[in-house]
Amino acid sequence: MTDRWGNDTAQFARLLTEVAAALDESQMKHLILDLAESMDLSPDEVNSLFDRAEKVWEAAKEKHV
């Protein structure tokens, strides 16, 4: 069994998922706009990264239930 704490992919996904959960809708909107500009991505692409991170984190949790 792999230790989730040592799994960078799972922990990076977890971090993004927890950041999104900690922000209210307005804060998240501003974060997505700021990240889009900083990363030279569209807001939809940044939002997609958060969605993908959530899927990775959920899958990692499922493996270790």
C-alpha positions as CSV (number, residue, x, y, z in Angstrom):
1,M,0.0,0.0,0.0
2,T,1.3,3.4,-1.0
3,D,1.5,6.1,1.6
4,R,-0.7,9.0,0.3
5,W,1.4,11.6,2.2
6,G,4.5,10.6,0.1
7,N,2.5,10.7,-3.1
8,D,3.2,14.2,-4.6
9,T,0.5,13.8,-7.2
10,A,-2.2,13.1,-4.6
11,Q,-1.0,15.8,-2.3
12,F,-0.8,18.5,-4.9
13,A,-4.3,17.5,-6.0
14,R,-5.4,17.6,-2.3
15,L,-3.9,21.0,-1.8
16,L,-5.7,22.5,-4.8
17,T,-9.0,20.8,-3.7
18,E,-8.7,22.2,-0.2
19,V,-7.8,25.7,-1.4
20,A,-10.9,25.7,-3.6
21,A,-13.0,24.4,-0.6
22,A,-11.6,27.1,1.7
23,L,-12.6,30.0,-0.5
24,D,-16.1,31.5,-1.0
25,E,-17.4,32.0,-4.6
26,S,-16.1,35.5,-4.9
27,Q,-12.6,34.7,-3.7
28,M,-12.5,31.6,-6.0
29,K,-13.5,33.8,-9.0
30,H,-10.7,36.3,-8.2
31,L,-8.2,33.5,-7.7
32,I,-9.1,31.9,-11.0
33,L,-8.8,35.2,-12.8
34,D,-5.4,35.9,-11.2
35,L,-4.1,32.4,-11.9
36,A,-5.3,32.6,-15.5
37,E,-3.4,35.8,-16.1
38,S,-0.3,34.5,-14.3
39,M,-0.3,31.2,-16.0
40,D,-1.3,32.5,-19.5
41,L,-4.4,30.3,-19.5
42,S,-8.1,31.0,-19.8
43,P,-10.2,31.1,-16.7
44,D,-12.0,27.9,-18.0
45,E,-8.6,26.2,-18.3
46,V,-7.7,27.1,-14.7
47,N,-11.1,26.0,-13.5
48,S,-10.5,22.7,-15.4
49,L,-7.3,22.2,-13.4
50,F,-9.2,22.5,-10.2
51,D,-11.7,20.0,-11.4
52,R,-9.0,17.6,-12.5
53,A,-7.2,18.0,-9.2
54,E,-10.4,17.1,-7.4
55,K,-10.8,13.9,-9.5
56,V,-7.2,12.9,-8.7
57,W,-7.7,13.5,-5.0
58,E,-11.0,11.6,-4.9
59,A,-9.3,8.7,-6.8
60,A,-6.4,8.7,-4.3
61,K,-8.8,8.5,-1.4
62,E,-10.7,5.7,-3.0
63,K,-7.5,3.6,-3.3
64,H,-6.8,3.9,0.4
65,V,-10.3,3.4,2.0
